[in-house]
Amino acid sequence: MLKFLKDVVAGSVAGVKDLPYNIGEPYSSAWGSWTHSRGTSKVDGSSVSIFSITGSNAGDGRLAAARNGVKRLRTVRHPNILSFLHSTEAEVIDGSSTKLTIYIVTEPVMPLAEKIKELGLQGTQRDEYYAWGLHRIAKAVSFLNNDCKLVHGNVCLASVVVTDTLDWKLHAFDVLSEFDGNNASAGPMLQYDWLVASQYKPIELEKSDWATIRKSPPWAIDSWGLGCFIYELFSGLKLSKTEELRNTTSLPKSLLPDYQRLLSSTPSRRLNSSKLVENCEFFQNKLVDTIHFMEILNLKDSVEKDTFFRKLSTLAEQLPREIVLKKLLPLLASALEFGSAAAPALTPLLKIGAWLSPEEFNIKVLPTLVKLFASNDRAIRVGLLQHIDQYGEAFTAQVVDEQVYPHIATGFSDTSAFLRELTLKSMLVLAPKLSQRTLSGSLLKYLSKLQVDEEPAIRTNTTILLGNLASHLNEGTRKRVLINAFTVRALRDTFPPARGAGIMALCATSSYYDAQEIAARILPNVVVLLIDPDSDVRSKAFQAVEQLLQIVKQYHEKTNTGDSTELSSSGISSLPDNSSILGWAMSSLSLKGKPTDHNPHMSASSSAPNISAVTNASSVVADVQSTGMVRASSSADIIDQPAPESPTSTATDGWGELDNSIIAEDHNNDKDGWDDFLPLEEESNPSPALASIQAAQKQPVAQTKPQVSNMRPKTTTYASKNEDEDLWGSIAAPPPKSHNVKPSAASIDNDDPWAAIAAPPPTTRAKPLAAGRGRGSRPAAAPKLGAQRINRTSSSGV
């Protein structure tokens, strides 16, 4: 207990070797006889400041005053007073004499005079910074005089230091003493006033008139010191004699009246530092008001906060850049992190953060953003997602996979379509940083669900995103997902831009398909879109067919040459336009309200004019900040434009449930693989619009003409035929044996205008489809090739 009390009063007497800090280079100036040095902690390497003073013997008066300063600095705590960390005393034997050194360790600071030279501020920005710093020193002096009844005794430029955040702090407490105005003793009140230079002493202290000092208010001596500090601050010169205080040419006019009152010759008439803080006109500027607002943010209501943060981005450009980065930015980040700032504060945070170097941004801003993703405030989440392109690249893969994505993923199933759309768009930046486990096990499940979202814009953007993610998926996942996602769902979508996005996604990812997949699974689905009601979809379909046929043709030529190497899409590398198609998908997803700037190019072998990718699709994928969400249910164009019949209309609508007889031969026991990526659980009571879309995409083979739903107008109906008919029967028609053969009258159905030209069945039997797949328990009948009867229902319901 005795050792502890001794350490509190006088510090540890351990040697300097036991000091847990490394002493670095000293600064060129310090208060009094102290030496101010840089330092670092031996534990964590953090920066500190180390003040040291050496005396020739234990009875040296400067050492006694230094011990008083250590005690006072240790016990007096205030935001504008230097923070104490550690102190110790060390004995050093110098020949025949022993010297004693006192060390004080504080937060890292540097002398104000040196910091002013380093900043080099001029004009209005200099005055604003001086006003803010002087405001803080005046508050510290007011705290000592009015609250603690203490007298500092030597307020001057040398007694002020600056922190890393450019805060001004008061120190040099060697002369600090209690104000004993009630003591009638004639003895000195300031025991170590002899340390104060005469030019800094008021008249009564210079004369040692203690009776007058005791009758004066507690702030009389330090108010004089504040006047000396103001003179040195604005003149840039060290005060050498008291008469220099009369020179006021360098002082701002708004500060001059208060300056004169601080230096009144009558102690009782000197201005109290608290009144200086409250009433000085010089302190009323943008920088002081802004930082003061941030420091008392918790006391402000939501309206005041919103108004302040919406103006802060513009205001920050007018303030000294160094102060904004080192002082305002940490305050802003802390306010957001602890919930006192609202979502509008994200905009100035990111704008100010953009002024930092990448290394500083990762240290000062990125940790705050990572924590904000865990916020339950939707406004915060929207703000983060809207600006993710500004900082998303700075995230490491581990941070995205473990800390950011788990929180973002909740937005995929949010009830707000706006938030779902932003969450989807953010994946263009974040998905490349996700692990394969997260991509396949989580993200693709969400995307599978979003492909049947009630919002057409979300369905379109989901297809575009899948096209961009293809290069980040492993080969097995691509085989199971891409073709089914683009053909079974995207190409059958009732929204024309969604069908167009599916075509372009197939073109952009064509390098991942072999010739067999293109011929058997992709081309049959794309060809029917050549007669799509929408002209933009037709244009994209012609472009895609030409590109895909070129790949198949290259496979044919290579096969004829006898090369046994499989051509899995090597031909696509020779197509100069492939990169532009992928670029279209990327630019469409991140479009910022300028749809006419994003036009894909045609293939080099195409003679058709360039296809505009923005006539329909770009209006959907444009940034939702500038354009509203496009809703298929409210668009007259969608009602009037039925989707074309799909050749695989009998397949269940799911990314991994498309049956194909060719693939079934090679992979008898392998489902298409997307069964592993089933959508997440649907809501127990889906909205009527969503239920209508899902029903349209998963419509089984019907035996009667489908009815038009009143919930959402259907734009197309699929072919109606028996369950045991061949999957491809509706579009497969082999050439007839003779062009002159005509069907008998008995075989012609008067209700079917196409029956008269239907080709007769061939003499050979086609291989039946694979059994199972949930299509019924009856065995499949022999396929009926040739043109079959198709009951179509127009968009008007006729």
C-alpha positions in Angstrom: 0.0 0.0 0.0 2.8 2.4 0.9 4.6 1.7 -2.4 1.4 2.4 -4.3 0.8 5.7 -2.6 4.4 6.7 -3.3 4.0 5.9 -6.9 0.8 8.0 -7.1 2.5 11.0 -5.5 6.0 10.9 -6.9 6.1 8.2 -9.5 8.1 5.0 -9.6 11.8 5.3 -8.7 12.7 2.5 -11.1 15.5 3.1 -13.5 15.1 4.2 -17.1 15.8 0.7 -18.2 12.6 -0.3 -16.6 10.6 2.4 -18.4 8.2 0.5 -20.7 8.8 3.0 -23.5 11.5 3.7 -26.0 12.8 7.3 -26.1 13.2 8.7 -29.6 14.2 12.0 -31.1 13.5 15.2 -29.2 11.6 18.2 -30.5 13.3 21.5 -30.9 11.3 23.3 -28.2 9.6 22.6 -24.9 8.3 24.5 -21.9 10.8 25.5 -19.2 13.7 23.2 -18.6 11.8 20.1 -19.9 12.9 18.1 -22.9 10.0 16.9 -25.2 10.9 13.7 -27.1 9.0 11.3 -29.3 8.6 7.7 -28.0 7.0 4.4 -28.6 5.6 1.7 -26.3 7.6 -1.5 -25.9 4.4 -3.5 -25.6 2.5 -2.6 -28.8 4.6 0.0 -30.5 2.1 2.8 -30.1 3.3 6.4 -30.2 3.7 8.4 -27.1 5.4 11.6 -26.0 8.1 11.6 -23.2 8.9 14.7 -21.2 12.1 14.6 -19.2 13.9 17.0 -16.8 17.3 16.5 -15.1 18.5 18.0 -11.8 22.0 18.0 -10.4 20.8 16.9 -6.9 17.7 15.8 -5.1 17.3 19.3 -3.6 17.1 21.0 -7.0 14.0 23.3 -7.0 13.2 22.5 -10.6 12.9 18.8 -9.6 10.5 19.7 -6.8 8.4 21.8 -9.2 8.5 18.9 -11.7 7.2 16.5 -9.1 4.4 19.0 -8.5 3.6 19.0 -12.2 3.6 15.2 -12.3 1.2 15.0 -9.4 -1.2 17.7 -10.9 -1.1 16.2 -14.4 -1.9 12.8 -13.0 -4.9 13.9 -11.0 -6.5 16.7 -13.2 -8.5 15.2 -16.1 -10.2 17.2 -18.8 -10.6 16.7 -22.6 -8.5 19.9 -23.2 -5.7 19.0 -20.8 -2.8 16.7 -21.8 -3.5 13.0 -20.9 -1.1 11.4 -18.5 0.1 7.8 -19.1 3.1 7.0 -16.9 5.9 8.6 -14.9 9.2 7.5 -13.3 12.5 8.8 -11.8 15.9 7.5 -12.7 19.3 8.1 -11.1 22.3 8.5 -13.5 25.8 8.5 -12.1 28.0 11.1 -14.0 31.5 10.7 -12.7 31.6 11.6 -9.1 28.1 13.2 -9.1 24.7 11.6 -9.3 22.0 13.2 -11.4 18.2 12.6 -11.1 15.9 12.5 -14.2 12.1 12.6 -14.0 10.2 11.2 -17.0 6.5 11.8 -17.8 4.8 9.7 -20.5 1.7 11.2 -22.2 -0.4 10.8 -25.3 1.5 11.6 -28.5 1.7 15.4 -29.0 4.0 18.0 -30.5 4.7 21.6 -29.6 2.1 24.1 -31.0 4.7 26.3 -32.5 6.1 23.5 -34.6 2.7 22.3 -35.7 1.7 25.7 -36.9 4.8 25.9 -39.1 4.0 22.4 -40.4 0.4 23.2 -41.4 1.2 26.5 -43.0 -2.4 27.7 -43.0 -3.1 31.2 -44.3 -6.0 33.6 -44.4 -9.5 32.6 -43.3 -8.5 28.9 -42.8 -5.7 29.9 -40.4 -8.1 32.2 -38.4 -10.7 29.4 -38.2 -8.1 26.9 -36.9 -6.7 29.4 -34.4 -10.3 30.2 -33.2 -11.0 26.5 -32.6 -7.7 25.9 -30.8 -8.0 29.0 -28.7 -11.6 28.0 -27.8 -10.3 24.7 -26.4 -7.5 26.3 -24.4 -9.9 28.9 -23.0 -12.2 26.1 -21.9 -9.3 24.3 -20.2 -8.3 27.5 -18.3 -11.9 28.1 -17.3 -12.1 24.5 -16.0 -9.0 25.1 -13.8 -10.1 28.5 -12.5 -13.8 28.2 -12.1 -14.4 24.6 -11.4 -11.2 23.4 -9.6 -10.2 26.8 -8.1 -6.7 26.2 -9.4 -4.3 28.7 -10.9 -2.1 27.5 -13.8 0.3 30.5 -13.5 2.0 30.3 -16.9 -0.4 30.1 -19.8 1.7 30.8 -23.0 2.4 29.4 -26.4 5.0 27.0 -25.0 2.5 25.5 -22.5 0.2 24.3 -25.4 0.7 21.1 -27.4 -1.2 19.5 -30.3 -2.4 15.9 -30.6 -2.5 13.8 -33.8 -6.1 14.9 -34.3 -5.0 18.5 -34.2 -6.6 19.1 -30.8 -4.9 21.8 -28.6 -4.1 20.8 -25.1 -2.8 22.6 -22.0 0.1 21.2 -20.0 3.2 22.5 -18.0 1.6 22.2 -14.6 4.8 22.8 -12.6 3.5 26.1 -11.2 -0.1 25.0 -10.8 -1.4 25.8 -7.3 -4.7 26.1 -5.4 -6.2 29.5 -5.2 -6.5 30.3 -1.4 -8.3 33.7 -1.5 -9.7 33.2 2.0 -6.2 32.8 3.5 -5.1 36.0 5.2 -1.5 35.0 5.2 1.0 37.2 3.5 3.0 34.3 2.2 3.2 33.4 -1.5 0.3 31.6 -3.1 2.3 30.2 -6.0 5.2 28.3 -4.6 7.1 28.0 -7.9 6.2 31.3 -9.5 9.9 31.9 -10.0 9.8 29.5 -12.9 7.6 32.0 -14.8 9.5 34.5 -17.0 8.8 38.1 -16.1 7.2 39.1 -19.4 4.4 36.6 -18.7 3.6 37.9 -15.2 0.9 40.4 -14.6 1.8 43.5 -12.6 0.6 42.2 -9.2 2.5 38.9 -9.6 5.6 40.7 -10.8 5.5 42.8 -7.5 4.6 39.6 -5.5 1.6 41.5 -4.1 -0.1 38.4 -2.7 -2.7 40.4 -0.8 -4.0 41.9 -4.1 -3.8 38.5 -5.8 -5.9 36.9 -3.0 -8.5 39.6 -3.3 -8.7 39.2 -7.1 -10.9 36.6 -8.8 -9.3 33.2 -9.4 -9.0 33.8 -13.1 -7.1 37.1 -12.9 -3.5 35.6 -13.4 -4.5 33.1 -16.1 -6.6 35.6 -18.0 -3.4 37.7 -18.3 -1.7 34.6 -19.5 -4.4 34.0 -22.1 -3.7 37.5 -23.5 0.0 36.7 -23.8 -0.9 33.4 -25.5 -3.1 35.3 -28.1 -0.4 37.7 -28.8 2.2 35.0 -29.5 -0.2 33.0 -31.5 -1.2 35.7 -34.0 2.1 37.6 -34.2 4.2 34.4 -34.6 6.8 35.8 -32.2 7.8 34.8 -28.7 6.9 37.5 -26.2 10.2 39.1 -25.0 8.8 42.0 -22.9 5.5 43.1 -21.5 5.3 46.3 -23.6 4.9 44.2 -26.8 1.4 43.3 -25.8 0.3 46.8 -26.9 1.0 45.9 -30.5 -2.3 44.6 -31.9 -1.8 45.0 -35.6 -1.7 41.2 -36.2 -4.9 40.5 -34.2 -8.3 40.0 -35.8 -10.7 42.8 -35.2 -13.4 40.6 -33.8 -11.0 39.4 -31.1 -9.5 42.8 -30.2 -12.1 43.9 -27.6 -11.8 40.7 -25.6 -8.0 40.7 -25.9 -7.9 44.2 -24.3 -10.2 43.1 -21.4 -8.0 40.0 -20.7 -5.0 42.3 -20.3 -6.7 44.9 -18.1 -4.3 46.5 -15.6 -7.0 46.0 -12.9 -7.1 42.3 -11.9 -10.8 42.4 -10.8 -11.8 43.8 -14.3 -10.1 41.1 -16.3 -12.3 39.0 -18.5 -13.2 35.6 -17.2 -12.2 32.9 -19.6 -15.6 31.3 -19.4 -17.1 34.6 -20.7 -14.6 34.6 -23.4 -15.8 31.1 -24.5 -19.4 32.1 -24.4 -19.5 35.6 -25.9 -16.4 36.1 -28.1 -17.4 36.9 -31.7 -14.2 35.5 -33.0 -15.3 31.9 -32.1 -18.4 32.1 -34.3 -17.1 30.4 -37.5 -17.9 27.3 -39.6 -15.1 25.2 -38.2 -15.8 25.8 -34.5 -19.6 25.3 -35.1 -19.1 22.1 -37.1 -16.8 20.4 -34.6 -18.9 21.7 -31.6 -22.0 20.1 -33.2 -20.3 16.8 -33.7 -19.1 16.8 -30.1 -22.6 17.3 -28.7 -24.3 15.2 -31.4 -26.2 13.0 -28.8 -28.0 16.1 -27.6 -29.4 17.0 -31.0 -32.8 15.7 -32.4 -33.1 13.8 -35.6 -34.2 16.8 -37.7 -31.1 18.8 -36.7 -28.9 15.8 -37.4 -30.3 15.2 -40.9 -30.0 18.8 -41.8 -26.4 19.0 -40.6 -25.2 15.8 -42.3 -26.8 16.7 -45.6 -24.9 20.0 -45.7 -21.6 18.5 -44.3 -20.3 17.2 -47.7 -20.4 20.7 -49.1 -19.2 22.3 -45.9 -16.2 20.0 -45.6 -14.8 21.3 -48.9 -14.6 24.8 -47.4 -12.8 23.8 -44.2 -9.0 23.2 -43.8 -8.4 19.8 -45.4 -5.9 18.7 -42.7 -8.4 19.4 -39.9 -11.2 17.7 -41.7 -9.2 14.5 -42.2 -7.6 14.4 -38.8 -10.4 15.7 -36.6 -13.7 15.7 -38.3 -13.4 12.3 -40.0 -12.7 10.4 -36.7 -15.7 12.1 -35.1 -17.9 11.2 -38.0 -16.8 7.6 -38.0 -17.3 7.3 -34.3 -20.8 8.8 -34.4 -21.8 6.3 -37.1 -20.3 3.3 -35.3 -22.0 4.0 -32.0 -25.3 5.0 -33.5 -25.5 8.7 -32.7 -25.3 9.6 -36.4 -28.1 8.8 -39.0 -27.8 7.3 -42.4 -27.2 10.7 -44.2 -23.8 10.8 -42.4 -22.5 8.0 -44.7 -22.3 10.4 -47.7 -19.8 12.8 -46.1 -17.9 10.0 -44.5 -17.2 8.4 -47.8 -16.5 11.7 -49.5 -14.0 12.7 -46.9 -12.6 9.2 -46.9 -11.9 9.5 -50.6 -9.4 12.2 -49.8 -7.3 9.7 -47.9 -4.6 7.4 -49.3 -5.6 3.7 -49.7 -3.6 2.8 -46.6 -5.2 5.4 -44.4 -8.7 4.6 -45.8 -8.2 1.0 -44.8 -7.3 2.0 -41.2 -9.6 5.0 -40.6 -12.8 4.3 -42.6 -13.0 0.6 -43.6 -13.4 -0.9 -40.1 -16.3 1.5 -39.4 -18.0 0.4 -42.7 -17.6 -3.3 -41.8 -19.3 -2.7 -38.4 -22.2 -0.8 -40.1 -23.2 -3.8 -42.2 -24.4 -5.4 -38.9 -26.8 -2.5 -38.3 -30.5 -3.3 -38.4 -31.3 0.2 -39.7 -32.5 -0.1 -43.3 -31.5 3.4 -44.1 -27.9 2.6 -43.1 -28.0 -0.6 -45.2 -29.4 1.3 -48.2 -26.7 4.0 -47.9 -23.9 1.4 -47.7 -25.2 -0.5 -50.8 -25.7 2.6 -52.9 -22.1 3.6 -52.5 -20.5 0.1 -52.4 -18.6 0.8 -55.6 -16.6 3.5 -53.8 -15.2 1.2 -51.2 -16.0 -2.4 -52.0 -12.7 -3.1 -53.7 -10.9 -2.2 -50.5 -12.4 -5.2 -48.6 -10.3 -8.3 -48.3 -11.8 -11.6 -49.4 -11.8 -12.9 -45.8 -13.6 -9.8 -44.5 -16.3 -10.1 -47.2 -16.8 -13.8 -46.8 -16.9 -13.8 -43.0 -18.1 -10.4 -41.9 -19.9 -8.5 -44.7 -21.8 -11.1 -46.8 -23.7 -12.8 -43.9 -25.3 -9.4 -43.2 -25.9 -8.3 -46.8 -27.5 -11.7 -47.6 -30.5 -10.8 -45.5 -31.4 -8.2 -48.2 -32.1 -10.8 -50.8 -35.3 -11.8 -49.0 -36.2 -8.4 -47.8 -39.8 -7.2 -48.3 -38.6 -4.0 -49.9 -38.0 -4.5 -53.6 -35.7 -1.4 -53.5 -33.4 -3.1 -51.0 -33.5 -6.4 -52.9 -32.4 -4.6 -56.0 -29.5 -2.9 -54.3 -28.4 -6.1 -52.6 -28.4 -7.8 -56.0 -26.3 -5.0 -57.6 -23.8 -5.1 -54.7 -22.8 -8.7 -55.6 -21.1 -7.5 -58.8 -18.5 -5.9 -56.5 -18.5 -8.4 -53.6 -19.1 -11.8 -55.3 -15.6 -12.1 -56.8 -14.2 -12.0 -53.2 -16.5 -14.8 -51.9 -15.3 -18.4 -51.4 -16.6 -21.2 -53.6 -18.4 -22.6 -50.6 -20.3 -19.3 -50.1 -20.9 -18.9 -53.9 -22.4 -22.3 -54.4 -23.9 -22.9 -51.0 -25.6 -19.6 -50.4 -25.4 -16.9 -53.1 -26.7 -19.2 -56.0 -29.7 -20.2 -53.9 -30.7 -16.6 -53.4 -30.2 -15.9 -57.1 -32.4 -18.9 -58.0 -35.1 -17.3 -55.9 -34.7 -13.9 -57.4 -35.1 -15.2 -60.9 -38.8 -15.6 -60.1 -39.1 -12.4 -58.2 -42.3 -10.4 -58.7 -40.2 -7.4 -59.9 -39.2 -7.7 -63.5 -36.2 -5.4 -63.0 -34.8 -7.8 -60.3 -35.4 -10.8 -62.6 -33.5 -9.1 -65.4 -30.6 -8.0 -63.2 -30.3 -11.5 -61.7 -29.7 -12.9 -65.2 -27.1 -10.2 -65.9 -25.4 -10.9 -62.6 -25.2 -14.6 -63.3 -23.5 -13.9 -66.6 -20.9 -11.9 -64.8 -20.3 -14.4 -62.1 -19.7 -17.3 -64.5 -16.0 -16.8 -64.5 -15.9 -17.1 -60.7 -17.8 -20.4 -60.5 -16.0 -23.7 -60.7 -16.6 -25.9 -63.8 -19.0 -28.3 -62.2 -21.2 -25.5 -60.9 -21.3 -23.8 -64.3 -22.3 -27.0 -66.0 -25.2 -27.4 -63.5 -26.4 -23.8 -63.4 -25.8 -21.5 -66.4 -27.7 -23.2 -69.2 -30.8 -24.0 -67.1 -30.8 -20.5 -65.5 -30.6 -18.7 -68.9 -32.8 -21.0 -71.0 -35.4 -22.4 -68.7 -36.1 -19.2 -66.9 -34.6 -16.1 -68.5 -35.6 -16.9 -72.1 -39.2 -17.7 -71.0 -39.7 -14.6 -68.9 -42.8 -12.6 -69.7 -40.7 -9.4 -69.5 -38.9 -8.6 -72.9 -35.8 -7.1 -71.3 -35.4 -10.2 -69.2 -35.5 -12.4 -72.3 -33.0 -10.1 -74.0 -30.7 -10.3 -70.9 -30.9 -14.1 -71.1 -29.8 -14.1 -74.7 -26.8 -11.7 -74.0 -25.8 -13.8 -71.0 -25.7 -16.9 -73.1 -23.5 -15.1 -75.6 -21.2 -13.7 -72.9 -20.8 -17.1 -71.3 -20.6 -19.2 -74.6 -17.0 -20.1 -73.9 -18.1 -22.3 -71.1 -20.4 -24.5 -73.3 -19.2 -27.3 -75.6 -20.6 -27.8 -79.1 -23.0 -30.5 -78.0 -24.6 -28.3 -75.4 -24.9 -25.4 -77.8 -26.6 -27.5 -80.5 -28.9 -29.6 -78.2 -29.7 -27.3 -75.4 -29.1 -23.7 -76.3 -29.8 -23.1 -79.9 -33.3 -24.7 -79.8 -34.3 -22.2 -77.1 -32.8 -19.2 -78.8 -34.1 -19.9 -82.3 -37.7 -19.5 -81.2 -36.9 -15.9 -80.1 -36.2 -15.0 -83.7 -39.9 -14.3 -84.0 -40.3 -12.7 -80.6 -42.9 -9.9 -80.5 -40.2 -7.5 -79.2 -37.8 -6.1 -81.8 -34.9 -5.8 -79.4 -35.2 -9.4 -78.4 -35.4 -10.5 -82.0 -32.2 -8.5 -82.8 -30.3 -10.1 -79.9 -31.6 -13.5 -80.9 -30.3 -13.1 -84.5 -26.9 -12.0 -83.1 -26.8 -14.9 -80.7 -27.8 -17.5 -83.3 -25.1 -16.3 -85.6 -22.4 -16.4 -82.9 -23.5 -19.9 -81.6 -23.7 -21.3 -85.1 -20.1 -20.1 -85.8 -19.0 -22.1 -82.8 -20.8 -25.2 -84.0 -19.4 -24.7 -87.5 -15.8 -24.5 -86.1 -16.5 -27.7 -84.3 -17.8 -29.3 -87.5 -14.6 -28.1 -89.4 -12.3 -29.4 -86.7 -14.1 -32.7 -86.6 -13.8 -33.1 -90.4 -10.0 -32.6 -90.2 -9.7 -35.6 -87.9 -8.7 -33.8 -84.8 -10.0 -35.8 -81.9 -9.5 -33.0 -79.4 -12.9 -31.9 -78.1 -13.8 -28.3 -79.1 -15.4 -27.1 -75.9 -15.7 -23.5 -77.1 -12.2 -22.8 -78.2 -13.7 -21.1 -81.2 -15.2 -18.4 -79.0 -11.8 -17.0 -78.4 -11.6 -16.0 -82.0 -14.8 -14.1 -81.9 -13.8 -10.5 -81.3 -17.2 -9.4 -79.9 -17.3 -11.8 -77.0 -15.7 -9.3 -74.6 -18.1 -6.6 -75.6 -21.1 -8.8 -74.8 -19.8 -9.4 -71.3 -19.0 -5.7 -71.0 -22.7 -5.0 -71.8 -23.8 -7.2 -69.0 -21.5 -5.5 -66.5 -22.3 -2.0 -67.6 -26.0 -2.7 -67.6 -25.9 -3.8 -64.0 -24.0 -0.7 -62.8 -25.8 1.7 -65.1 -26.1 5.2 -63.6 -29.0 6.7 -65.4 -27.3 6.9 -68.9 -28.7 4.0 -70.8 -27.7 5.4 -74.2 -24.0 5.0 -73.3 -24.1 1.2 -73.1 -24.6 -0.4 -76.5 -23.2 -3.9 -77.3 -21.6 -4.6 -80.6 -22.4 -7.2 -83.1 -20.2 -10.1 -83.9 -17.5 -9.5 -86.4 -19.1 -12.0 -88.8 -22.5 -10.3 -88.6 -23.7 -7.9 -91.2 -26.7 -6.7 -89.2 -26.5 -3.2 -87.6 -25.4 -2.8 -84.0 -27.9 -3.9 -81.5 -28.9 -1.4 -78.8 -28.9 -3.1 -75.4 -30.8 -0.3 -73.8 -34.1 0.0 -75.6 -35.8 -2.1 -72.9 -33.2 -3.8 -70.7 -31.2 -0.7 -69.7 -34.3 1.0 -68.5 -34.7 -1.9 -66.1 -31.1 -2.2 -64.9 -30.5 1.5 -64.6 -29.7 2.7 -61.1 -32.8 2.7 -59.0 -31.7 6.0 -57.5 -32.5 7.8 -60.7 -35.2 5.6 -62.3 -38.2 3.9 -60.8 -38.6 0.2 -60.6 -40.1 -1.3 -63.8 -43.1 -3.4 -63.0 -44.3 -5.9 -65.6 -47.8 -5.8 -64.2 -48.2 -2.1 -65.0 -46.7 -2.1 -68.5 -49.1 -2.2 -71.4 -46.2 -3.3 -73.7 -45.9 -6.5 -71.7 -49.5 -7.4 -72.1 -49.4 -6.8 -75.8 -46.2 -8.8 -76.4 -46.6 -12.5 -75.6 -43.4 -14.5 -75.1 -42.7 -17.1 -77.8 -43.3 -20.8 -77.3 -40.3 -22.5 -75.7 -39.1 -25.8 -77.1 -38.8 -27.1 -73.6 -42.1 -25.9 -72.3 -42.9 -29.2 -70.7 -39.9 -29.1 -68.5 -40.4 -28.2 -64.8 -39.2 -24.6 -64.3 -36.1 -25.1 -62.2 -32.4 -24.5 -62.8 -31.5 -28.2 -62.5 -34.7 -29.9 -63.7 -34.4 -29.6 -67.4 -34.5 -33.0 -69.0 -32.5 -33.7 -72.1 -32.3 -37.1 -73.8 -28.8 -36.5 -75.1 -27.4 -35.6 -71.8 -29.3 -38.4 -70.2 -27.4 -40.9 -72.3 -24.0 -39.7 -71.0 -25.1 -39.0 -67.5 -27.7 -41.6 -66.7 -27.6 -41.1 -63.0 -26.6 -37.4 -63.0 -29.4 -34.9 -62.5 -28.5 -31.6 -64.1 -27.1 -30.6 -60.8 -29.1 -27.5 -60.0 -31.2 -29.7 -57.7 -28.3 -29.1 -55.2 -29.1 -25.4 -55.4 -32.7 -25.3 -54.6 -34.2 -21.9 -53.8 -34.5 -20.9 -50.2 -37.9 -21.4 -48.5 -40.6 -19.3 -50.0 -42.8 -17.2 -47.8 -45.8 -19.1 -46.4 -48.2 -16.7 -48.1 -46.6 -15.3 -51.2 -48.0 -12.2 -52.8 -50.6 -12.7 -55.6 -48.2 -11.2 -58.2 -45.4 -13.5 -57.2 -47.6 -16.5 -57.1 -48.8 -15.7 -60.6 -45.3 -15.4 -62.0 -44.1 -18.6 -60.4 -47.2 -20.4 -61.7 -46.5 -19.1 -65.2 -42.9 -20.3 -65.2 -43.7 -23.7 -63.6 -46.8 -24.4 -65.7 -47.2 -28.1 -66.4 -48.5 -29.6 -69.6 -52.1 -28.7 -69.9 -54.9 -30.5 -71.8 -57.1 -27.5 -72.2 -56.6 -24.0 -73.3 -55.1 -22.0 -70.4 -57.2 -19.2 -68.9 -56.0 -15.7 -68.6 -55.4 -14.8 -64.9 -57.0 -11.7 -63.5 -54.3 -11.4 -60.9 -51.6 -10.6 -63.5 -52.1 -10.6 -67.3 -50.4 -13.5 -68.9 -48.5 -12.7 -72.1 -48.3 -16.2 -73.5 -49.5 -19.8 -73.2 -47.5 -22.8 -73.9 -48.5 -25.7 -76.2 -51.2 -27.9 -74.9 -50.6 -31.6 -75.4 -50.8 -35.0 -73.6 -48.3 -35.8 -70.9 -47.0 -38.8 -72.8 -46.1 -36.7 -75.9 -42.5 -36.2 -76.8 -40.8 -33.1 -75.2 -39.6 -31.8 -78.6 -42.7 -33.0 -80.6 -44.1 -29.5 -80.9 -41.2 -28.2 -82.9 -39.5 -31.2 -84.4 -40.5 -31.9 -88.0 -38.4 -34.2 -90.1 -38.6 -33.7 -93.9 -41.5 -35.7 -95.5 -40.8 -38.7 -97.8 -42.3 -36.9 -100.8 -43.2 -33.3 -101.5 -46.3 -34.5 -103.4 -47.8 -36.6 -100.7 -50.9 -35.1 -99.2 -52.6 -36.2 -96.0 -56.0 -37.8 -96.4 -59.1 -35.8 -95.7 -59.9 -38.0 -92.7 -56.6 -37.0 -91.0 -57.3 -33.3 -91.4 -58.8 -31.5 -88.4 -61.0 -28.6 -89.5 -60.1 -26.8 -86.2 -56.3 -27.1 -86.9 -55.1 -24.9 -89.7 -51.7 -26.5 -89.5 -52.9 -30.1 -89.9 -53.0 -30.0 -93.7 -49.3 -29.4 -93.9 -48.1 -31.6 -91.1 -45.4 -34.0 -92.1 -46.2 -37.8 -91.7 -44.4 -39.7 -89.1 -41.1 -41.3 -90.2 -40.7 -45.0 -90.6 -38.1 -45.3 -87.9 -38.9 -45.1 -84.2 -37.4 -42.3 -82.2 -35.7 -43.1 -78.9 -38.2 -42.5 -76.0 -37.5 -40.0 -73.3 -35.9 -41.1 -70.0 -38.5 -42.3 -67.5 -39.2 -40.6 -64.3 -38.5 -37.0 -63.5 -41.8 -36.6 -61.8 -43.9 -36.5 -65.0 -46.4 -39.2 -64.1 -46.4 -42.9 -63.6 -47.6 -43.9 -67.1 -44.9 -45.1 -69.5 -44.0 -42.7 -72.2 -45.6 -43.3 -75.5 -43.7 -43.3 -78.8 -42.7 -39.8 -79.8 -44.8 -38.1 -82.4 -42.5 -36.2 -84.7 -43.7 -33.6 -87.2 -45.7 -30.5 -86.8 -48.2 -31.0 -84.0 -51.4 -29.2 -83.1 -50.7 -26.2 -80.9 -53.5 -24.5 -79.1 -52.3 -20.9 -78.8 -54.1 -18.2 -76.9 -53.4 -14.6 -77.9 -52.5 -12.0 -75.4 -56.0 -10.7 -75.6 -57.3 -14.0 -74.3 -58.9 -15.1 -77.6 
